[in-house]
Amino acid sequence: MKIIRTFICIISLSFIASNSFASNADTAISWINAAYTGKDEMMASVKENMAEDGLNYPGRFVGFGFNWNPDFDEGRMVVQRVIADSPAEGILKSGDEFISVEGVEVNQKNIDEEKLPFSGLPGKRVNAVILRNGVEKNIAVTRGIVNSFNTKSQVLENLSGADPENWTTIEHRINEVATNDEDNTVYVWHWHKSKNTTFDLEFEQNVVTRFAFNDEGKVIARGDLSEERLVQSQLGFSLTR
């Protein structure tokens, strides 16, 4: 295991990964810097450095198991994709629009204030009303742990719909990079301070990102471990049980 220690505020934003002689560590550092810099930089890094069969693992969560684009139409929640092997598989379809969840109306205020009870205790049956092909339909989904992942095309699709003005990193640094040449993995420990635009509050977070590479130096798997509970506390949320 090789460890590269870097205690600097911001590493150069030049895309080392565009150099064919770049190491896996260089590529991982370049990816992290691009993620904090902006939409165009992130899309360029994914296109250049992610294998065509690569997968991105954004993190497990308890909920239904679907993706939607909040920038598609303000105040609406339309399903883009149902995650495979999730509680919503076989119940929701792409194009379904949520009308209400447990009697809570889907509107911009309730979306922004996270009042829609998609997440919560696993194993609980949650009733919802959706609009499918112009007809309202009652459904029920039992919350569960969702193991989400995105293919390269899905990552780029999600990024293409993102708001370029919504890159709200105030500062970031890379604390440590560890490489394992035996299995082509790189771990990057990085820190950032950002701003949550919904609540107009700043927060900070440590994240460890694991990259796995193929023999051609392309990313075949990427996932994070982060301080989500700490972030929620900085935004004023607390656990009630």
MIVEX-573346 format. One line per 8 residues: for each residue x, z, y of N, C-alpha, C. Coordinates in nm, 4 decimals. Layout:
! residues N
X:Z:Y:X:Z:Y:X:Z:Y; ...
This chain:
! residues 241
0.0847:0.0000:-0.1199:0.0000:0.0000:0.0000:0.0879:0.0000:0.1243; 0.0693:-0.0986:0.2101:0.1437:-0.1055:0.3352:0.0536:-0.0615:0.4491; 0.1059:0.0207:0.5383:0.0269:0.0692:0.6512:0.0961:0.0305:0.7803; 0.0199:-0.0343:0.8683:0.0699:-0.0713:1.0007:-0.0005:0.0173:1.1011; 0.0714:0.0986:1.1755:0.0099:0.1880:1.2722:0.0170:0.1253:1.4112; -0.0955:0.1178:1.4773:-0.0990:0.0635:1.6129:-0.1804:0.1565:1.6998; -0.1175:0.2158:1.7986:-0.1874:0.3069:1.8886:-0.1816:0.2489:2.0298; -0.2538:0.1397:2.0482:-0.2617:0.0740:2.1778:-0.4058:0.0587:2.2150
-0.4331:0.0391:2.3435:-0.5723:0.0329:2.3888:-0.6417:-0.0928:2.3410; -0.5805:-0.2075:2.3628:-0.6437:-0.3322:2.3223:-0.5360:-0.4258:2.2700; -0.5548:-0.4731:2.1472:-0.4599:-0.5680:2.0909:-0.4892:-0.7060:2.1472; -0.3890:-0.7894:2.1576:-0.4061:-0.9237:2.2120:-0.5235:-0.9939:2.1481; -0.6044:-1.0630:2.2288:-0.7238:-1.1289:2.1808:-0.6963:-1.2700:2.1309; -0.5727:-1.3130:2.1292:-0.5426:-1.4461:2.0780:-0.5748:-1.4508:1.9301; -0.6215:-1.5656:1.8820:-0.6669:-1.5772:1.7448:-0.5500:-1.6098:1.6534; -0.4876:-1.5036:1.6038:-0.3767:-1.5191:1.5127:-0.4209:-1.5982:1.3898
-0.5504:-1.5825:1.3522:-0.5998:-1.6451:1.2308:-0.5948:-1.7965:1.2371; -0.5853:-1.8537:1.3556:-0.5787:-1.9984:1.3651:-0.4424:-2.0515:1.3207; -0.3446:-1.9625:1.3111:-0.2116:-1.9987:1.2623:-0.2129:-1.9973:1.1105; -0.1779:-2.1059:1.0486:-0.1858:-2.1160:0.9029:-0.0913:-2.0206:0.8331; 0.0104:-1.9682:0.9075:0.1060:-1.8763:0.8475:0.0674:-1.7307:0.8716; -0.0492:-1.7090:0.9267:-0.0912:-1.5724:0.9563:-0.1130:-1.4944:0.8270; -0.0805:-1.3652:0.8311:-0.1041:-1.2792:0.7156:-0.2496:-1.2370:0.7120; -0.2915:-1.1794:0.5990:-0.4277:-1.1282:0.5894:-0.4533:-1.0199:0.6937
-0.3519:-0.9378:0.7213:-0.3667:-0.8329:0.8229:-0.3893:-0.8936:0.9603; -0.3142:-0.9995:0.9923:-0.3326:-1.0677:1.1204:-0.4748:-1.1210:1.1334; -0.5239:-1.1813:1.0255:-0.6591:-1.2373:1.0265:-0.7626:-1.1282:1.0463; -0.7445:-1.0143:0.9777:-0.8396:-0.9034:0.9907:-0.8402:-0.8493:1.1333; -0.7226:-0.8335:1.1935:-0.7130:-0.7850:1.3313:-0.7799:-0.8835:1.4267; -0.7541:-1.0114:1.4056:-0.8142:-1.1145:1.4893:-0.9666:-1.1102:1.4806; -1.0195:-1.0914:1.3592:-1.1650:-1.0840:1.3373:-1.2247:-0.9670:1.4155; -1.1617:-0.8496:1.4061:-1.2123:-0.7305:1.4745:-1.2121:-0.7522:1.6262
-1.1040:-0.8054:1.6792:-1.0960:-0.8303:1.8229:-1.2034:-0.9292:1.8677; -1.2273:-1.0322:1.7876:-1.3303:-1.1311:1.8212:-1.4681:-1.0662:1.8238; -1.4930:-0.9756:1.7289:-1.6237:-0.9094:1.7219:-1.6532:-0.8286:1.8472; -1.5489:-0.7730:1.9096:-1.5688:-0.6937:2.0306:-1.5690:-0.7785:2.1572; -1.5208:-0.9041:2.1470:-1.5019:-0.9848:2.2669:-1.6263:-1.0595:2.3100; -1.6914:-1.1309:2.2175:-1.8090:-1.2066:2.2580:-1.8626:-1.2955:2.1486; -1.9761:-1.3551:2.1750:-2.0460:-1.4390:2.0775:-1.9627:-1.5594:2.0363; -1.9106:-1.6336:2.1329:-1.8351:-1.7547:2.1021:-1.7104:-1.7221:2.0207
-1.6404:-1.6157:2.0584:-1.5195:-1.5752:1.9866:-1.5516:-1.5335:1.8428; -1.6650:-1.4613:1.8261:-1.7020:-1.4158:1.6925:-1.7403:-1.5330:1.6030; -1.8175:-1.6277:1.6569:-1.8573:-1.7441:1.5779:-1.7356:-1.8277:1.5392; -1.6409:-1.8426:1.6317:-1.5194:-1.9190:1.6021:-1.4388:-1.8529:1.4909; -1.4313:-1.7199:1.4940:-1.3560:-1.6474:1.3921:-1.4211:-1.6603:1.2554; -1.5534:-1.6481:1.2502:-1.6246:-1.6610:1.1224:-1.6053:-1.8016:1.0653; -1.6227:-1.9035:1.1489:-1.6074:-2.0416:1.1027:-1.4671:-2.0669:1.0482; -1.3670:-2.0109:1.1155:-1.2283:-2.0346:1.0778:-1.1843:-1.9521:0.9578
-1.2278:-1.8269:0.9513:-1.1665:-1.7323:0.8578:-1.2503:-1.6923:0.7379; -1.3800:-1.7202:0.7379:-1.4645:-1.6789:0.6264:-1.4757:-1.7904:0.5233; -1.4579:-1.7555:0.3965:-1.4725:-1.8532:0.2887:-1.6173:-1.9011:0.2809; -1.6367:-2.0230:0.2317:-1.7719:-2.0779:0.2236:-1.8608:-1.9937:0.1314; -1.8018:-1.9297:0.0313:-1.8783:-1.8433:-0.0593:-1.8599:-1.6954:-0.0244; -1.8074:-1.6674:0.0957:-1.7858:-1.5288:0.1377:-1.9158:-1.4567:0.1675; -1.9111:-1.3238:0.1611:-2.0280:-1.2405:0.1871:-1.9924:-1.1322:0.2879; -2.0865:-1.1052:0.3776:-2.0734:-0.9961:0.4737:-2.1719:-0.8870:0.4358
-2.1237:-0.7632:0.4274:-2.2083:-0.6499:0.3901:-2.2259:-0.5599:0.5130; -2.3386:-0.5723:0.5858:-2.3553:-0.4975:0.7102:-2.3835:-0.3491:0.6914; -2.4074:-0.3038:0.5681:-2.4319:-0.1611:0.5449:-2.5661:-0.1365:0.4780; -2.5711:-0.0355:0.3952:-2.6954:-0.0006:0.3251:-2.7866:0.0779:0.4181; -2.9155:0.0715:0.3915:-3.0118:0.1475:0.4710:-3.1372:0.1705:0.3882; -3.2211:0.2619:0.4349:-3.3508:0.2871:0.3713:-3.4571:0.2157:0.4531; -3.5381:0.1351:0.3878:-3.6412:0.0625:0.4600:-3.7118:-0.0378:0.3731; -3.7560:-0.1495:0.4350:-3.8290:-0.2544:0.3637:-3.7318:-0.3564:0.3028
-3.6432:-0.4106:0.3885:-3.5490:-0.5109:0.3419:-3.5805:-0.6509:0.3901; -3.5771:-0.6703:0.5232:-3.5960:-0.8045:0.5788:-3.5172:-0.8167:0.7084; -3.4894:-0.9408:0.7472:-3.4218:-0.9684:0.8735:-3.5189:-1.0353:0.9693; -3.5015:-1.0062:1.0991:-3.5805:-1.0731:1.2017:-3.4946:-1.0844:1.3267; -3.5291:-1.1776:1.4124:-3.4503:-1.2021:1.5323:-3.5243:-1.1475:1.6542; -3.4778:-1.0367:1.7120:-3.5487:-0.9769:1.8264:-3.5479:-1.0644:1.9510; -3.4591:-1.1642:1.9555:-3.4539:-1.2524:2.0723:-3.5434:-1.3754:2.0564; -3.6055:-1.3904:1.9378:-3.6878:-1.5084:1.9124:-3.8088:-1.5131:2.0040
-3.8798:-1.4014:2.0133:-3.9973:-1.3952:2.1003:-4.0216:-1.2480:2.1322; -4.0013:-1.2089:2.2562:-4.0077:-1.0681:2.2948:-4.1426:-1.0076:2.2601; -4.1378:-0.8906:2.1992:-4.2597:-0.8186:2.1650:-4.3190:-0.8558:2.0310; -4.2583:-0.9533:1.9635:-4.3066:-0.9945:1.8318:-4.2010:-0.9659:1.7259; -4.2444:-0.9512:1.6016:-4.1531:-0.9275:1.4902:-4.1900:-1.0240:1.3783; -4.1137:-1.1337:1.3698:-4.1381:-1.2378:1.2709:-4.0252:-1.2360:1.1681; -4.0579:-1.2302:1.0407:-3.9597:-1.2221:0.9329:-3.8818:-1.3520:0.9231; -3.7500:-1.3421:0.9301:-3.6639:-1.4588:0.9092:-3.6263:-1.4742:0.7625
-3.5883:-1.3595:0.7013:-3.5398:-1.3650:0.5638:-3.5708:-1.2329:0.4945; -3.6138:-1.2419:0.3695:-3.6355:-1.1228:0.2871:-3.5105:-1.1018:0.2021; -3.4560:-0.9807:0.2053:-3.3324:-0.9504:0.1341:-3.3599:-0.9410:-0.0153; -3.2755:-1.0065:-0.0936:-3.2915:-1.0079:-0.2389:-3.2846:-0.8666:-0.2966; -3.3695:-0.8397:-0.3952:-3.3730:-0.7111:-0.4667:-3.4081:-0.5936:-0.3751; -3.4762:-0.6209:-0.2645:-3.5192:-0.5143:-0.1735:-3.6649:-0.4792:-0.2025; -3.7139:-0.3654:-0.1481:-3.8554:-0.3301:-0.1683:-3.9529:-0.4366:-0.1190; -3.9108:-0.5156:-0.0189:-4.0011:-0.6160:0.0387:-4.0050:-0.7456:-0.0413
-3.9118:-0.7626:-0.1363:-3.9083:-0.8871:-0.2126:-4.0375:-0.9034:-0.2928; -4.0979:-1.0195:-0.2832:-4.2239:-1.0458:-0.3530:-4.3468:-1.0033:-0.2752; -4.3246:-0.9330:-0.1629:-4.4367:-0.8886:-0.0795:-4.4356:-0.9631:0.0535; -4.3198:-0.9659:0.1190:-4.3060:-1.0388:0.2448:-4.2518:-1.1794:0.2206; -4.2791:-1.2693:0.3151:-4.2266:-1.4048:0.3117:-4.1711:-1.4405:0.4492; -4.0779:-1.5339:0.4500:-4.0271:-1.5839:0.5766:-4.1421:-1.6412:0.6587; -4.1483:-1.6034:0.7867:-4.2552:-1.6491:0.8746:-4.3670:-1.5488:0.8924; -4.3722:-1.4448:0.8084:-4.4728:-1.3388:0.8264:-4.4472:-1.2674:0.9587
-4.5535:-1.2356:1.0303:-4.5410:-1.1625:1.1565:-4.6113:-1.0281:1.1446; -4.5403:-0.9198:1.1775:-4.5998:-0.7862:1.1711:-4.6935:-0.7642:1.2891; -4.8135:-0.7156:1.2586:-4.9130:-0.6802:1.3602:-4.9096:-0.5299:1.3851; -4.9017:-0.4512:1.2766:-4.8929:-0.3055:1.2884:-4.8287:-0.2485:1.1627; -4.7710:-0.1292:1.1768:-4.7108:-0.0569:1.0650:-4.7609:0.0858:1.0687; -4.8320:0.1266:0.9627:-4.8946:0.2589:0.9584:-4.9793:0.2839:1.0833; -5.0484:0.1814:1.1285:-5.1367:0.1945:1.2439:-5.0689:0.1846:1.3786; -4.9344:0.1738:1.3796:-4.8603:0.1625:1.5055:-4.8475:0.0144:1.5406
-4.8980:-0.0236:1.6572:-4.8978:-0.1633:1.6975:-4.7555:-0.2139:1.7230; -4.7298:-0.3369:1.6816:-4.6004:-0.3990:1.7090:-4.6042:-0.4588:1.8490; -4.5292:-0.3993:1.9404:-4.5134:-0.4529:2.0759:-4.3739:-0.4160:2.1233; -4.3356:-0.4666:2.2400:-4.1984:-0.4468:2.2854:-4.1639:-0.3006:2.3042; -4.2576:-0.2220:2.3579:-4.2318:-0.0798:2.3815:-4.2045:-0.0076:2.2499; -4.2886:-0.0315:2.1503:-4.2711:0.0377:2.0228:-4.1488:-0.0113:1.9470; -4.1108:-0.1382:1.9674:-3.9872:-0.1888:1.9073:-3.8669:-0.1230:1.9725; -3.8651:-0.1217:2.1071:-3.7518:-0.0647:2.1809:-3.7332:0.0834:2.1513
-3.8444:0.1556:2.1394:-3.8378:0.3005:2.1182:-3.8341:0.3372:1.9699; -3.8214:0.2343:1.8841:-3.8076:0.2536:1.7395:-3.9195:0.3396:1.6825; -4.0432:0.3116:1.7240:-4.1589:0.3880:1.6770:-4.2231:0.3299:1.5514; -4.1799:0.2113:1.5120:-4.2358:0.1491:1.3921:-4.1702:0.2117:1.2690; -4.2496:0.2697:1.1780:-4.1936:0.3511:1.0688:-4.1430:0.2703:0.9488; -4.0538:0.1741:0.9745:-3.9944:0.1019:0.8629:-3.8989:0.1920:0.7857; -3.8209:0.2719:0.8576:-3.7263:0.3627:0.7926:-3.7878:0.5007:0.7817; -3.7293:0.5809:0.6943:-3.7823:0.7154:0.6703:-3.7546:0.7559:0.5269
-3.8351:0.8448:0.4752:-3.8141:0.8974:0.3405:-3.8296:0.7871:0.2356; -3.7292:0.7657:0.1501:-3.7447:0.6646:0.0445:-3.8510:0.7072:-0.0564; -3.9179:0.6097:-0.1158:-4.0223:0.6376:-0.2128:-4.1608:0.6496:-0.1520; -4.1708:0.6495:-0.0180:-4.3007:0.6582:0.0482:-4.3620:0.5193:0.0614; -4.4898:0.5074:0.0296:-4.5637:0.3828:0.0416:-4.6096:0.3667:0.1865; -4.5728:0.2564:0.2483:-4.6025:0.2325:0.3894:-4.6977:0.1136:0.4008; -4.8081:0.1345:0.4684:-4.9075:0.0285:0.4880:-4.8784:-0.0482:0.6167; -4.9019:-0.1771:0.6129:-4.8784:-0.2615:0.7301:-4.9785:-0.3765:0.7313
-4.9927:-0.4354:0.8494:-5.0754:-0.5545:0.8655:-4.9855:-0.6661:0.9155; -4.9907:-0.7802:0.8473:-4.9101:-0.8947:0.8873:-5.0008:-1.0145:0.9144; -4.9451:-1.1119:0.9829:-5.0127:-1.2387:1.0059:-4.9382:-1.3447:0.9258; -5.0086:-1.4062:0.8299:-4.9479:-1.5093:0.7456:-5.0335:-1.6355:0.7507; -4.9744:-1.7428:0.7994:-5.0466:-1.8707:0.8118:-5.1744:-1.8558:0.8928; -5.1673:-1.7720:0.9973:-5.2811:-1.7550:1.0862:-5.3872:-1.6591:1.0382; -5.3641:-1.5939:0.9234:-5.4634:-1.5014:0.8665:-5.4020:-1.3631:0.8543; -5.4732:-1.2599:0.9018:-5.4242:-1.1229:0.8878:-5.4329:-1.0777:0.7426
-5.3318:-1.0024:0.6994:-5.3228:-0.9600:0.5598:-5.2708:-0.8180:0.5532; -5.3328:-0.7324:0.4744:-5.2869:-0.5955:0.4528:-5.1839:-0.5939:0.3404; -5.0720:-0.5268:0.3648:-4.9693:-0.5132:0.2625:-4.9257:-0.3676:0.2542; -4.8540:-0.3338:0.1486:-4.7936:-0.2012:0.1345:-4.6561:-0.2179:0.0718; -4.5574:-0.1517:0.1307:-4.4195:-0.1580:0.0812:-4.3703:-0.0156:0.0590; -4.3120:0.0100:-0.0566:-4.2549:0.1408:-0.0846:-4.1091:0.1417:-0.0403; -4.0777:0.2244:0.0593:-3.9413:0.2293:0.1121:-3.8389:0.2567:0.0017; -3.7225:0.1961:0.0168:-3.6143:0.2190:-0.0776:-3.4809:0.1872:-0.0144
-3.3736:0.2116:-0.0883:-3.2395:0.1797:-0.0412:-3.2191:0.0291:-0.0517; -3.1748:-0.0299:0.0582:-3.1543:-0.1743:0.0644:-3.0045:-0.2030:0.0682; -2.9583:-0.2816:-0.0278:-2.8186:-0.3256:-0.0306:-2.8139:-0.4653:0.0297; -2.7954:-0.4710:0.1599:-2.8038:-0.5998:0.2281:-2.6696:-0.6732:0.2282; -2.6768:-0.8046:0.2331:-2.5576:-0.8875:0.2470:-2.5992:-1.0192:0.3101; -2.5024:-1.0854:0.3729:-2.5271:-1.2144:0.4361:-2.4217:-1.3139:0.3925; -2.4633:-1.4371:0.3645:-2.3689:-1.5443:0.3362:-2.3079:-1.5927:0.4673; -2.2087:-1.6791:0.4589:-2.1460:-1.7321:0.5789:-2.2483:-1.8046:0.6666
-2.3330:-1.8854:0.6059:-2.4328:-1.9586:0.6847:-2.5309:-1.8640:0.7503; -2.5664:-1.7544:0.6834:-2.6578:-1.6557:0.7414:-2.5913:-1.5792:0.8551; -2.4623:-1.5474:0.8403:-2.3893:-1.4809:0.9480:-2.3891:-1.5686:1.0722; -2.3592:-1.6971:1.0551:-2.3555:-1.7890:1.1684:-2.4944:-1.8097:1.2286; -2.5967:-1.8118:1.1425:-2.7342:-1.8251:1.1925:-2.7720:-1.7041:1.2775; -2.7380:-1.5852:1.2287:-2.7680:-1.4632:1.3050:-2.6935:-1.4626:1.4382; -2.5676:-1.5036:1.4366:-2.4886:-1.5062:1.5591:-2.5406:-1.6093:1.6577; -2.5872:-1.7232:1.6063:-2.6348:-1.8293:1.6955:-2.7557:-1.7854:1.7756
-2.8356:-1.6940:1.7196:-2.9538:-1.6444:1.7899:-2.9274:-1.5234:1.8767; -2.8018:-1.4750:1.8775:-2.7689:-1.3554:1.9557:-2.7538:-1.3889:2.1035; -2.7775:-1.2886:2.1861:-2.7652:-1.3036:2.3307:-2.6191:-1.2841:2.3705; -2.5536:-1.3855:2.4275:-2.4124:-1.3707:2.4642:-2.3886:-1.2653:2.5716; -2.4947:-1.2307:2.6466:-2.4817:-1.1281:2.7499:-2.4914:-0.9870:2.6921; -2.5199:-0.9784:2.5609:-2.5455:-0.8487:2.4995:-2.4228:-0.7946:2.4254; -2.3049:-0.8459:2.4583:-2.1800:-0.7895:2.4032:-2.1380:-0.6780:2.4975; -2.1648:-0.5550:2.4583:-2.1588:-0.4432:2.5535:-2.0408:-0.3491:2.5274
-1.9352:-0.3976:2.4634:-1.8172:-0.3148:2.4421:-1.7466:-0.2880:2.5746; -1.7232:-0.1605:2.6024:-1.6526:-0.1215:2.7240:-1.5020:-0.1220:2.6999; -1.4606:-0.0676:2.5874:-1.3200:-0.0721:2.5474:-1.3122:-0.0523:2.3968; -1.2011:-0.0949:2.3386:-1.1815:-0.0732:2.1952:-1.0322:-0.0659:2.1655; -0.9996:-0.0127:2.0501:-0.8607:-0.0114:2.0057:-0.8584:-0.0124:1.8529; -0.7491:-0.0604:1.8001:-0.7259:-0.0566:1.6558:-0.6256:0.0544:1.6286; -0.6656:0.1509:1.5475:-0.5825:0.2684:1.5218:-0.4841:0.2477:1.4068; -0.5311:0.1782:1.3020:-0.4461:0.1671:1.1833:-0.4923:0.0505:1.0979
-0.3963:-0.0163:1.0357:-0.4257:-0.1257:0.9435:-0.3519:-0.0982:0.8131; -0.4238:-0.0994:0.7021:-0.3637:-0.0773:0.5703:-0.3891:-0.1989:0.4829; -0.2840:-0.2492:0.4177:-0.2977:-0.3671:0.3329:-0.2630:-0.3334:0.1887; -0.3302:-0.3998:0.0970:-0.3002:-0.3877:-0.0452:-0.2805:-0.5286:-0.0996; -0.1551:-0.5685:-0.1190:-0.1250:-0.7044:-0.1622:-0.1690:-0.7312:-0.3054; -0.1868:-0.6249:-0.3848:-0.2230:-0.6439:-0.5250:-0.3630:-0.7021:-0.5400; -0.4560:-0.6607:-0.4530:-0.5922:-0.7145:-0.4638:-0.6375:-0.7861:-0.3359; -0.5410:-0.8213:-0.2495:-0.5705:-0.8989:-0.1279:-0.6762:-0.8321:-0.0398
-0.6635:-0.7020:-0.0185:-0.7565:-0.6313:0.0685:-0.6845:-0.5762:0.1904; -0.7585:-0.5659:0.2998:-0.7070:-0.5083:0.4237:-0.8120:-0.4129:0.4780; -0.7692:-0.2936:0.5186:-0.8579:-0.1960:0.5806:-0.8158:-0.1786:0.7261; -0.9107:-0.1902:0.8171:-0.8828:-0.1742:0.9597:-0.9658:-0.0579:1.0134; -0.8961:0.0417:1.0670:-0.9645:0.1548:1.1313:-0.9634:0.1269:1.2815; -1.0821:0.1113:1.3389:-1.0907:0.0799:1.4810:-1.1933:0.1692:1.5497; -1.1765:0.1825:1.6807:-1.2616:0.2667:1.7646:-1.3131:0.1840:1.8807; -1.4362:0.2138:1.9242:-1.4865:0.1447:2.0429:-1.5799:0.2349:2.1221
-1.5880:0.2068:2.2508:-1.6894:0.2654:2.3381:-1.7772:0.1505:2.3847; -1.9082:0.1649:2.3671:-2.0025:0.0596:2.4026:-2.1211:0.1184:2.4758; -2.2126:0.0305:2.5164:-2.3313:0.0749:2.5880:-2.4562:0.0269:2.5165; -2.5491:0.1191:2.4922:-2.6790:0.0839:2.4363:-2.7707:0.0448:2.5514; -2.8100:-0.0836:2.5567:-2.8871:-0.1326:2.6712:-3.0314:-0.0832:2.6704; -3.0829:-0.0465:2.5522:-3.2201:0.0032:2.5449:-3.2340:0.1361:2.6179; -3.1362:0.2250:2.5975:-3.1423:0.3582:2.6561:-3.0476:0.3738:2.7755; -2.9702:0.2689:2.8058:-2.8746:0.2714:2.9161:-2.7780:0.3889:2.9013
-2.7284:0.4064:2.7789:-2.6367:0.5157:2.7492:-2.5108:0.4622:2.6828; -2.3970:0.5236:2.7139:-2.2723:0.4882:2.6492:-2.2538:0.5731:2.5232; -2.1847:0.5168:2.4248:-2.1534:0.5912:2.3025:-2.0191:0.5424:2.2498; -1.9567:0.6234:2.1634:-1.8321:0.5839:2.1001:-1.8450:0.5980:1.9497; -1.7609:0.5265:1.8774:-1.7754:0.5218:1.7318:-1.6451:0.4801:1.6656; -1.6105:0.5472:1.5565:-1.5025:0.5044:1.4690:-1.5613:0.4214:1.3558; -1.4926:0.3140:1.3184:-1.5374:0.2267:1.2101:-1.4174:0.1906:1.1239; -1.4369:0.1908:0.9923:-1.3372:0.1378:0.9000:-1.3971:0.0121:0.8375
-1.3300:-0.1009:0.8553:-1.3772:-0.2278:0.8009:-1.2857:-0.2719:0.6882; -1.3470:-0.3052:0.5747:-1.2703:-0.3535:0.4582:-1.2862:-0.5053:0.4475; -1.1741:-0.5747:0.4401:-1.1725:-0.7188:0.4199:-1.1118:-0.7485:0.2826; -1.1752:-0.8386:0.2079:-1.1165:-0.8908:0.0850:-1.0922:-1.0404:0.1049; -0.9752:-1.0876:0.0629:-0.9346:-1.2264:0.0849:-0.9163:-1.2999:-0.0483; -0.9403:-1.4311:-0.0448:-0.9057:-1.5122:-0.1610:-0.7599:-1.5578:-0.1478; -0.7138:-1.6356:-0.2443:-0.5730:-1.6756:-0.2443:-0.5385:-1.7721:-0.1314; -0.6425:-1.8320:-0.0685:-0.6203:-1.9215:0.0442:-0.6197:-1.8487:0.1780
-0.6344:-1.7156:0.1753:-0.6336:-1.6374:0.2983:-0.7654:-1.6373:0.3727; -0.8751:-1.6707:0.3037:-1.0073:-1.6694:0.3645:-1.0817:-1.5423:0.3220; -1.1670:-1.4909:0.4115:-1.2417:-1.3671:0.3853:-1.3535:-1.3955:0.2862; -1.3526:-1.3255:0.1720:-1.4590:-1.3419:0.0733:-1.5565:-1.2236:0.0730; -1.5163:-1.1135:0.1357:-1.6060:-0.9980:0.1461:-1.5632:-0.9126:0.2637; -1.6628:-0.8610:0.3369:-1.6360:-0.7758:0.4525:-1.7450:-0.6712:0.4628; -1.7064:-0.5457:0.4863:-1.8051:-0.4388:0.5009:-1.7510:-0.3246:0.5837; -1.8427:-0.2431:0.6400:-1.8059:-0.1335:0.7301:-1.8486:0.0017:0.6753
-1.7716:0.1035:0.7095:-1.8138:0.2428:0.7041:-1.8014:0.2960:0.8457; -1.9092:0.3537:0.9004:-1.9053:0.3935:1.0411:-1.9815:0.5233:1.0639; -1.9683:0.5748:1.1864:-2.0279:0.7035:1.2229:-2.1685:0.6846:1.2811; -2.2600:0.6331:1.2006:-2.3940:0.6035:1.2505:-2.4676:0.7291:1.2962; -2.4505:0.8388:1.2226:-2.5203:0.9622:1.2621:-2.4692:1.0130:1.3966; -2.3384:1.0007:1.4199:-2.2814:1.0417:1.5479:-2.3366:0.9545:1.6602; -2.3480:0.8238:1.6372:-2.4024:0.7336:1.7390:-2.5449:0.7730:1.7742; -2.6278:0.7990:1.6733:-2.7663:0.8378:1.6984:-2.7740:0.9671:1.7797
-2.6837:1.0602:1.7521:-2.6823:1.1868:1.8277:-2.6485:1.1618:1.9746; -2.5565:1.0683:2.0010:-2.5195:1.0385:2.1389:-2.6326:0.9690:2.2142; -2.7252:0.9067:2.1397:-2.8402:0.8406:2.2025:-2.9612:0.9338:2.2118; -2.9430:1.0593:2.1676:-3.0496:1.1582:2.1846:-3.1365:1.1799:2.0630; -3.1030:1.1184:1.9490:-3.1828:1.1359:1.8275:-3.1276:1.2525:1.7459; -3.2152:1.3143:1.6681:-3.1724:1.4221:1.5786:-3.2562:1.4176:1.4518; -3.1996:1.4684:1.3422:-3.2717:1.4740:1.2151:-3.3679:1.5933:1.2164; -3.4902:1.5693:1.1699:-3.5894:1.6773:1.1666:-3.5998:1.7408:1.0281
-3.5477:1.6738:0.9271:-3.5439:1.7338:0.7931:-3.4360:1.6666:0.7109
